[in-house]
Amino acid sequence: MLNLRILSQAQAEENVQPELKSKEHWDEMKSEIYSQHEIAFGDIVKAIQKAISGAYEDGMTRKQLRKESGLKKKHFKQVEGVDMDTPIGDVIKVLAATGRTLAVVPLEDVEQKQDGTNG
């Protein structure tokens, strides 16, 4: 039988190996573990989740956001969970309801921004 334990963020950080605690070290390791596409998808997921949670923090309820987006409950939940099967049109509808949208930019621009260079 699989025994799972849910940790708080503080508990999780205590259990992380010391060399993985530094952001710089994680950034180096991340590129060794994940492909460029997986990292980009992870960044998109974080941005979508940040936009949704920002709308909630601004006082919008889930019901209001869902209604503004025009999505049914099932599709709205799928956007909140954001996985590879989430239709991009649904994501854009929810983002528009938060006052945001997606932008398509060259990966080089994103990498330069993350490196702190401007070309």
N, C-alpha and C positions, 0 to 999 in steps of 0.2 A: 504494500500500500504506500502511495506517495504521501509524504507528510510535508505540507507547505506551511510556512510561517510568514505573516505579513509584518514587515518592519516599518517603523517610522523613518522619515528621511534621516534623522539624526542617528538612529540605530544603524541604518544602512551605511552611512558615512563612517561610523566607527568600525564596521566590518570590512571596509574596503582596504585593500593592500595599500600601504603608505605611498608606494610609487605611483599609484593610480589616482591619488587625491589631487595632484596638481593638474590644472586645466591644460597647461602646455603639454604635459606628458600624455594626457588623454587624447589631445588633438593629434599627436604623433601616432599613437596606437590606433586611433580610429581609422586613419588612412591605411594602416596595415591590415585591419580586420575587415573593413567594409569597402565596397567598390565606390567609385565616384558617384554613380547613379543612386546607390543606396544612401549615401550621405546626403545627396541633393534631395531625395525623397523625404528623408528624416527632417531636413530643414524646412521643407514645405509643410509637413505635418505639424511641426512646432509652430510655424507661422499661422496656420489655420486655427490651431487650438488656442493660440494667444489672442487671435482676433475674436473668437467666440467667447473666451473667458473675459476679455476686455469689455465686450458688450454686456455680459452679466454683471461685471463690476460697475458698469455705468448705470445699472439699475434695470436693464432689460431682462425680462423673464424668459425662460425657455419657450414657453407658449407664445409670447410676443415675437420672439426671434423666428420661431417656426412659422408663425402666421405671416410675418413680414416676408419670409423667404418663399412662401407659397408651397412648401413641401408638406407631404403627409408625414405623420409621426415616424413611420418605418424609415423613410428616406432621410429625414432629419437626423435620426439616431445614427444612421450610417455615416453621415457627414461628421457628426460629433466624434465618432470613433476613428475616422479617417484611415482607410486601408487602401490597398492597390485597386480594389474593385469599386471604390466609390466613384460614381459618375462625376466628371469634371463640371458638368452643367449644374449639378446639385451643389457642389462646392462653391461655385461662383454665385449662385442664388443666395446661399447663406452669407457669404462674404459681403455681397452687395447689401444685405439687410443689416450688416454691422458697419456699413459705410466704407468698406474696403473692397479690393479686387486683387487678382493675381497679375503679375507682370512677367513676361517672358524676356529674359536677358541672357546674354552669352555667359557660359560658365566661367570664362576667363575673368569677366567683370566681378563675379561673386568671389572667386578665388583671390583676386587682387584686393578686394575690400576686406576679406578675412585676414589677409597677410598684412594689411595696413598700407598697401601701396596704391597709388592712383594712376598707374599706367605710365 
